[in-house]
Amino acid sequence: MPPHATRPSPWIARWAHLIAPGGSVLDVAAGSGRHTTWLAARGHVVTAVDRDAAALAPLAAIAEVIVADIEGAPWPLAGRNFDAVVVANYLWRPLLATLKASLAPGGVLLYETFAVGNETVGRPARPDFLLAPGELLGAAAGLRIVAYEDGFLASPERFVQRLAAIREPAGAAARRYPLTPGEPRPGR
């Protein structure tokens, strides 16, 4: 595995400060667990879900591990809410609403995946795996968008959309969400 694949996505690392200290995190399509490992080391209670049992097995010592086919079987976490949902390099459109619904009040959605244009520089190249312009924003409708990007990254070359959004508690007054780490996250 290339060294960059073991480090968290810079996007996830940049916005993880929005997750409540010690909060519960769902790592979707966790694979070998680069985000699971990184978030657990920061004191979060992580649930990793993926269909690859062998990839998830080493994570059992630091996280709740759920082996499931989240594309072809019922959602294995029905009724559960998390302080954060983290998704990187994965897209299954029928699951987008479920992921948003899995956020607890005050919960953070950190999402980054490939976008249209990526077919010009590599894989994935199939439209099924590439977000259309603004598609991730549309999927996050009703959440407070803290940050969003849609464009090209040079190293490695890829087109992405990425989002940091929060499910604000119902009836909550305007809250301050720090745009840089180190600033305190608002209380719940």
Summary of the structure (lengths in Angstrom):
residues: 188
radius of gyration: 15.8
end to end distance: 39.0
largest distance: 45.8
contacts: 552
relative contact order: 0.16
helix: 26%
strand: 30%
